[in-house]
Amino acid sequence: MTESIRILMCAPDHYDVDYVINPWMEGNIHKSSQDKAVEQWSKLNQILNDIAQVDLVEGQPGVPDMVFTANAGLVLGENAVLSRFYHPERQGEEPHFKKWFADNGFNVFELPQDLPFEGAGDALLDREGRWLWAGYGFRSELDSHPYLAKWLDIEVLSLRLIDDRFYHLDTCFCPLTGGYLLYYPGAFDSYSNHIIEKRVPESKRIAIAEADAINFACNTVNVEQTVVMNKASSSLKQSLEDAGFTVIETPLTEFLKAGGAAKCLTLRINEPVLPDVHGSTPVESRVLHLEGHLLDAGIMNRSLDLVVDNGGSFKVLNFNLGVERNSISNADVRISAPDHEVMEKIMGQLIELGAASPSDDVSNADTETCDLDGVAPDDFYVSNIYPTEVRVDNQWVRVQKQRMDGSIVINHNADGVTAECKVIRDLVQGDSVVVGVEGIRTVRKKSNRELKVKEEFSFMGAGVSSERRVELVVEQIAWELRQIRDRGGKVVVTAGPVVIHTGGAKHLSKLVRDGYVQGLLGGNAIAVHDIEQSLMGTSLGVDMQKGTPVQGGHRHHLKVINKVRRYGSIAQAVEQGVITQGIMYECVKHHVPFALAGSIRDDGPLPDTQMDLIKAQEEYAQLIEGADMILMLSTMLHSIGVGNMTPAGVKMVCVDINPAVVTKLSDRGSVESVGVVTDVGLFLSLLVNQLNKLTSPYQTV
Ligand SMILES: NC(=O)c1ccc[n+]([C@@H]2O[C@H](COP(=O)([O-])OP(=O)(O)OC[C@H]3O[C@@H](n4cnc5c(N)ncnc54)[C@H](O)[C@@H]3O)[C@@H](O)[C@H]2O)c1
């Protein structure tokens, strides 16, 4: 027997499954046998008595889970951090465990009332004593970890649990003697697995499969070279034996019904303190301010969800709900993250939703100098579509040329300070580039105007419209197109060749002719097939009147490309009377600028197709500038490209037959996006009909 190891247990005199607070308890209320539980517990107690010293705490009526002493608290040396149970059902255990710790000479630390932490169920010492692994996600709060680091003077590594069957760290993770680790990787998020892999070398990691995990193989008591558990597969036993451990299995099925096994039934109470180990934790917290239509625009839910989804945690410090329909709500929220990297990731996304540091706590944006042309500093802030301001010399400066996926460059010049978005390839040595997330905010509309716009587009606001709603959506878009044209605004169309194949060319041509289009973006194909139809009556060799393939028609588009190449450009071919109708013809005739961006699958290409993609992106960006609306017609490639360059505030209408494409393109979190799932030829014909109606209200179509 090893005298030096002491374990606390609690006899199952009052044990039963009385309530459901984890998935294991479901369907098991009052299904455990008291006699069998006593028998199984006594067997475990006997085994542990042979290898360690077992102390007992007296169980109490009304708190059946007190048998799981792992959740009494966490002990290190003379100090014990008392548990703060998450579920009220277990909170009655706290005074009994507190008394036991105090009676046995421990310094008892108590967490704030509303900060859950479930003791050694969620905090496991590396068996070499080097650090503490601490779980969060279900029962314990991330914010409890800095307290553990401070009170127990040990480094705390936070691990996020994501599978509610493994709601405590000790259900899926067991540090073993000699630096080994028995664990179930599926219970953790990828970031936590990354931390585990960084700290524990592969040769020491014993990763188990789900079948062993659900037998609670990780819920193991480890005393030197012995591991005691409910059950292990033969392969797991082999792995443990190969690592030098003796495996003792003892059935604990009655306790599995409550979601616990060997480790849960024990608490090690004489954990040694290493002199060289000191407290630290990478956990970071900060307070953020949110303002706007937090509930009706869904900003509050989205903000809190993204914190949790990224592995952080939050506490709403105050929430002032705007009571009138137009009034604005605001909230201060404390965000915690397991480390700096996760905090930056969370902050980057919260800034997009309009979150900012409270006004009395704003720092200037951090910058780093670009040291290599076309390469940003590692930690550069990635811009989004929303109007953004950066704090420079204690002033907010509006960022110019806002776009997604750029960097932000600060310039000090004679006129003062300016800031602009630059894609990384355009950075030059010496540029002062914003890094990190300090001193950056996006300016989300909070005015009544936003509500009005939202109302106008409310029936489309859900994003994607079904076939049934297409006509309604078309009416709305036609009305909007008309408004934009009449006030001299700008509509840019990005279109793929499907427009031609589906018979939409004549409709799009008419839109250009009637002044509804101020710029056209696309690839080689839209122009090739449009001209093929103009010159030969086919689109990709299919007769557009009869809808049947033409003999040898697959060569048509090459003939057309060749012809235009002879004239040097589409405009020349129009001017020379070769092209006499179609979308490209109307563009040339009505001075509507177009940009054709090349791709790997292009035939020819046409002389106008820009095969230098950086130049093509620049041409696109120029044409998009100042647009009020972008109509994206059945081209995933070009529409996504355009979407990335377009700042918020520009209405985007995406038409595609594939709902997934529409969802992707219209999901910019912005009220201005409208998705229409339908055939593009049909859409264009409905749109032109609707515009005709607007032009002549008495005309029937
Ligand atoms: N001969 C050529 O040179 C040639 C031919 C084809 C494509 N390309 C080039 O390849 C690139 C990608 O082509 P893309 O933009 O056509 O492909 P894409 O895959 O990016 O987009 C086509 C989209 O059309 C949608 N679609 C299909 N049928 C539809 C319908 N009836 N109604 C509405 N939507 C429909 C699809 O769901 C898809 O999202 C472009 O740059 C294009 O110019 C070149």
The ligand as an SDF file (V2000), in Angstrom:
LIG
                    3D

 44 48  0  0  0  0  0  0  0  0999 V2000
  -15.7910   28.6540  -73.5530 N   0  0  0  0  0  0  0  0  0  0  0  0
  -15.3590   29.3750  -72.5360 C   0  0  0  0  0  0  0  0  0  0  0  0
  -14.4610   30.1660  -72.6480 O   0  0  0  0  0  0  0  0  0  0  0  0
  -16.0110   29.2030  -71.2170 C   0  0  0  0  0  0  0  0  0  0  0  0
  -17.1430   28.3830  -71.0780 C   0  0  0  0  0  0  0  0  0  0  0  0
  -17.7550   28.2800  -69.8400 C   0  0  0  0  0  0  0  0  0  0  0  0
  -17.2160   28.9710  -68.7730 C   0  0  0  0  0  0  0  0  0  0  0  0
  -16.1130   29.7460  -68.9150 N   0  0  0  0  0  0  0  0  0  0  0  0
  -15.5690   30.5610  -67.8250 C   0  0  0  0  0  0  0  0  0  0  0  0
  -15.5320   29.7810  -66.6430 O   0  0  0  0  0  0  0  0  0  0  0  0
  -15.8110   30.6100  -65.5260 C   0  0  0  0  0  0  0  0  0  0  0  0
  -16.9430   30.0390  -64.6790 C   0  0  0  0  0  0  0  0  0  0  0  0
  -18.1230   29.9350  -65.4590 O   0  0  0  0  0  0  0  0  0  0  0  0
  -19.5510   30.2180  -64.8600 P   0  0  0  0  0  0  0  0  0  0  0  0
  -19.6140   31.5560  -64.2860 O   0  0  0  0  0  0  0  0  0  0  0  0
  -20.5510   29.8580  -65.8920 O   0  0  0  0  0  0  0  0  0  0  0  0
  -19.6390   29.0380  -63.8080 O   0  0  0  0  0  0  0  0  0  0  0  0
  -19.9810   29.0200  -62.2670 P   0  0  0  0  0  0  0  0  0  0  0  0
  -19.9880   27.5740  -61.9240 O   0  0  0  0  0  0  0  0  0  0  0  0
  -19.1440   29.9280  -61.4970 O   0  0  0  0  0  0  0  0  0  0  0  0
  -21.4930   29.5650  -62.1970 O   0  0  0  0  0  0  0  0  0  0  0  0
  -22.5700   29.0200  -62.8790 C   0  0  0  0  0  0  0  0  0  0  0  0
  -23.7690   29.2080  -61.9660 C   0  0  0  0  0  0  0  0  0  0  0  0
  -24.9490   29.1300  -62.7180 O   0  0  0  0  0  0  0  0  0  0  0  0
  -25.9320   28.4660  -61.9600 C   0  0  0  0  0  0  0  0  0  0  0  0
  -26.9670   27.9800  -62.8620 N   0  0  0  0  0  0  0  0  0  0  0  0
  -26.9380   26.8990  -63.6590 C   0  0  0  0  0  0  0  0  0  0  0  0
  -28.0980   26.8390  -64.3740 N   0  0  0  0  0  0  0  0  0  0  0  0
  -28.8500   27.9030  -64.0070 C   0  0  0  0  0  0  0  0  0  0  0  0
  -30.1120   28.3910  -64.3980 C   0  0  0  0  0  0  0  0  0  0  0  0
  -30.8400   27.7710  -65.3240 N   0  0  0  0  0  0  0  0  0  0  0  0
  -30.5800   29.4970  -63.8060 N   0  0  0  0  0  0  0  0  0  0  0  0
  -29.8670   30.1410  -62.8500 C   0  0  0  0  0  0  0  0  0  0  0  0
  -28.6530   29.7190  -62.4600 N   0  0  0  0  0  0  0  0  0  0  0  0
  -28.1390   28.6190  -63.0430 C   0  0  0  0  0  0  0  0  0  0  0  0
  -25.1650   27.4070  -61.2380 C   0  0  0  0  0  0  0  0  0  0  0  0
  -25.8590   26.9640  -60.0970 O   0  0  0  0  0  0  0  0  0  0  0  0
  -23.8590   28.1420  -60.8980 C   0  0  0  0  0  0  0  0  0  0  0  0
  -23.9100   28.7380  -59.6280 O   0  0  0  0  0  0  0  0  0  0  0  0
  -16.1700   31.9880  -66.0800 C   0  0  0  0  0  0  0  0  0  0  0  0
  -15.0600   32.8360  -65.9950 O   0  0  0  0  0  0  0  0  0  0  0  0
  -16.5290   31.7060  -67.4970 C   0  0  0  0  0  0  0  0  0  0  0  0
  -16.3050   32.8110  -68.3270 O   0  0  0  0  0  0  0  0  0  0  0  0
  -15.4970   29.8730  -70.1330 C   0  0  0  0  0  0  0  0  0  0  0  0
  1  2  1  0
  2  3  2  0
  2  4  1  0
  4  5  1  0
  4 44  2  0
  5  6  2  0
  6  7  1  0
  7  8  2  0
  8  9  1  0
  8 44  1  0
  9 10  1  0
  9 42  1  0
 10 11  1  0
 11 12  1  0
 11 40  1  0
 12 13  1  0
 13 14  1  0
 14 15  2  0
 14 16  1  0
 14 17  1  0
 17 18  1  0
 18 19  2  0
 18 20  1  0
 18 21  1  0
 21 22  1  0
 22 23  1  0
 23 24  1  0
 23 38  1  0
 24 25  1  0
 25 26  1  0
 25 36  1  0
 26 27  1  0
 26 35  1  0
 27 28  2  0
 28 29  1  0
 29 30  1  0
 29 35  2  0
 30 31  1  0
 30 32  2  0
 32 33  1  0
 33 34  2  0
 34 35  1  0
 36 37  1  0
 36 38  1  0
 38 39  1  0
 40 41  1  0
 40 42  1  0
 42 43  1  0
M  CHG  2   8   1  16  -1
M  END
$$$$
